[in-house]
Amino acid sequence: MMSKFFSTKQATECILFRIVICSYIVKTLFPKAKEIHQAVSEIKTSNFNAWHTLWLEKYVTPPMLKSCNEWLLKTERNRFISQRITVSEYAKPPYIPYYKYMVRYYQFEKDEEEEEMNTE
């Protein structure tokens, strides 16, 4: 089908041109994009944090913030514990430390609850 539009020489040149372009993209542009991505991410994060700080000061009172944090990290000692884990991997996105929240449930409590339900 290509022979109708291109000669064999033209088709070969077209394929070689595509290979050269793809090679250029992989060898040059991807590494540059990876470097730039970190810088752009840090700038965007900084801008967002500045806006968020202003918003918190304007709309959130300290008791509201305390109540929210207590709700998020609430712990019912007889059922589960919630923990906040700090992840600091500066080589991977988002390039800043962030928090992960983990909930650990106690297995023996489930067994006791099932027994209570069966006795009722």
Buried (B, 14 or more C-beta within 10 A) or exposed (E): EEEEEEEEEEEEEEEEEEEEEEEEEEEEEEEEEEEEEBEEBEEEBEEEEEEEEEEEEEEEEEEEEEEEEEEEEEEEEEEEEEEEEEEEEEEEEBBBEEEEEEEEEBEEEEEEEEEEEEEE
